[in-house]
Amino acid sequence: MILTPKRTRHTRRQILVGLAFASALLASTQSFAAQKLLYRYVNEQGVKVLNHIIPPKYAQNGYEVINESGQVVRVVPPAPTEDEIAAANARRALQEEYKVLRRRYSNIEEIEEAKQRQLESVETSIAILRGNVSNLTGQIENHMSKAAAAERAGREVPEHVLTDLANSRAELTITEELMTIRQEERDKIVQKYDADIMTFVKGQSLEAQQLRNAQN
């Protein structure tokens, strides 16, 4: 019986405090909502315009939001152009490629060394095939010489000479095709590693530029 009045007074006090806070918050919200914001933008004539609205065609060029006191409360930058978007995408792609290379190589010299190791193996194969082409060419000339000698003598060309000639020609065709494949492989290795070196150089330059921008 004695505790009831105290609890009632305490509850009323909390209610009054809550109402006062709510009133203050409402007044603050209404005051903020009542603020009139203006937009400053540049029109087609290059003249700065201050207005309570901003046409969409000017909004994409960037604008400033100004309060009643004349203070700039927000700056909206211009929308990026297609060229700027493409350049940003290219930078992101370059960064990703550079990260991959950085996990494999510490510097350009290591890329050059990897390139030379790949080329040495292919060049050795090409040299062997080139020697085979030379030998087969000599064999074909020899077989043709024998066939020509038989014809001049009025004899039929021996069957084994014709067979050897056909086999040598077929082997020469295969060998030349293999050499072409190896040469194309060599060219691809050169292109790949040269592209990696270019990416590494550009990536280092971009990284250094970003570091300078961060320091400034």
Solvent accessible surface area in square Angstrom, and as a share of the most:
residue,aa,sasa,rsa
1,M,210,0.94
2,I,139,0.70
3,L,120,0.60
4,T,76,0.44
5,P,65,0.41
6,K,118,0.50
7,R,151,0.55
8,T,51,0.30
9,R,130,0.47
10,H,98,0.44
11,T,60,0.35
12,R,150,0.55
13,R,136,0.50
14,Q,106,0.47
15,I,95,0.48
16,L,119,0.59
17,V,97,0.56
18,G,38,0.36
19,L,107,0.53
20,A,65,0.50
21,F,139,0.58
22,A,53,0.41
23,S,69,0.44
24,A,62,0.48
25,L,103,0.51
26,L,106,0.53
27,A,59,0.46
28,S,68,0.44
29,T,76,0.44
30,Q,104,0.46
31,S,69,0.45
32,F,147,0.61
33,A,78,0.60
34,A,69,0.54
35,Q,83,0.37
36,K,144,0.61
37,L,73,0.36
38,L,56,0.28
39,Y,53,0.20
40,R,76,0.28
41,Y,15,0.06
42,V,67,0.38
43,N,34,0.17
44,E,121,0.54
45,Q,136,0.60
46,G,53,0.51
47,V,85,0.49
48,K,145,0.61
49,V,39,0.23
50,L,94,0.47
51,N,49,0.25
52,H,122,0.55
53,I,100,0.51
54,I,33,0.17
55,P,40,0.25
56,P,116,0.73
57,K,110,0.47
58,Y,27,0.10
59,A,28,0.22
60,Q,111,0.49
61,N,86,0.44
62,G,12,0.12
63,Y,38,0.15
64,E,48,0.22
65,V,4,0.02
66,I,7,0.03
67,N,24,0.12
68,E,113,0.51
69,S,92,0.60
70,G,52,0.50
71,Q,114,0.51
72,V,67,0.38
73,V,80,0.46
74,R,136,0.50
75,V,96,0.55
76,V,34,0.19
77,P,95,0.60
78,P,86,0.54
79,A,56,0.43
80,P,83,0.52
81,T,78,0.45
82,E,150,0.67
83,D,117,0.61
84,E,96,0.43
85,I,84,0.42
86,A,58,0.45
87,A,43,0.33
88,A,24,0.18
89,N,69,0.35
90,A,59,0.46
91,R,116,0.42
92,R,134,0.49
93,A,51,0.40
94,L,33,0.17
95,Q,53,0.23
96,E,102,0.46
97,E,92,0.41
98,Y,15,0.06
99,K,108,0.46
100,V,69,0.40
101,L,11,0.05
102,R,114,0.42
103,R,180,0.66
104,R,139,0.51
105,Y,17,0.07
106,S,71,0.46
107,N,59,0.30
108,I,49,0.25
109,E,112,0.50
110,E,60,0.27
111,I,0,0.00
112,E,69,0.31
113,E,96,0.43
114,A,9,0.07
115,K,23,0.10
116,Q,86,0.38
117,R,152,0.55
118,Q,87,0.39
119,L,22,0.11
120,E,111,0.50
121,S,78,0.50
122,V,10,0.05
123,E,70,0.32
124,T,81,0.47
125,S,31,0.20
126,I,0,0.00
127,A,56,0.44
128,I,106,0.54
129,L,22,0.11
130,R,119,0.43
131,G,32,0.31
132,N,60,0.31
133,V,25,0.15
134,S,73,0.47
135,N,94,0.48
136,L,10,0.05
137,T,54,0.31
138,G,37,0.35
139,Q,83,0.37
140,I,17,0.09
141,E,108,0.48
142,N,75,0.39
143,H,24,0.11
144,M,90,0.40
145,S,65,0.42
146,K,100,0.42
147,A,12,0.09
148,A,35,0.27
149,A,43,0.33
150,A,3,0.02
151,E,116,0.52
152,R,185,0.67
153,A,59,0.45
154,G,71,0.68
155,R,151,0.55
156,E,160,0.72
157,V,26,0.15
158,P,53,0.33
159,E,128,0.57
160,H,116,0.52
161,V,5,0.03
162,L,81,0.41
163,T,62,0.36
164,D,54,0.28
165,L,17,0.08
166,A,59,0.46
167,N,89,0.46
168,S,6,0.04
169,R,116,0.42
170,A,55,0.43
171,E,94,0.42
172,L,29,0.14
173,T,70,0.41
174,I,100,0.51
175,T,10,0.06
176,E,75,0.34
177,E,100,0.45
178,L,74,0.37
179,M,31,0.14
180,T,67,0.39
181,I,91,0.46
182,R,80,0.29
183,Q,53,0.23
184,E,92,0.41
185,E,68,0.31
186,R,62,0.23
187,D,64,0.33
188,K,138,0.58
189,I,17,0.09
190,V,49,0.28
191,Q,122,0.54
192,K,94,0.40
193,Y,14,0.05
194,D,61,0.32
195,A,55,0.43
196,D,23,0.12
197,I,27,0.14
198,M,109,0.49
199,T,19,0.11
200,F,0,0.00
201,V,66,0.38
202,K,107,0.45
203,G,2,0.02
204,Q,72,0.32
205,S,67,0.43
206,L,21,0.10
207,E,94,0.42
208,A,41,0.32
209,Q,87,0.39
210,Q,77,0.34
211,L,108,0.54
212,R,132,0.48
213,N,93,0.48
214,A,84,0.65
215,Q,135,0.60
216,N,158,0.81
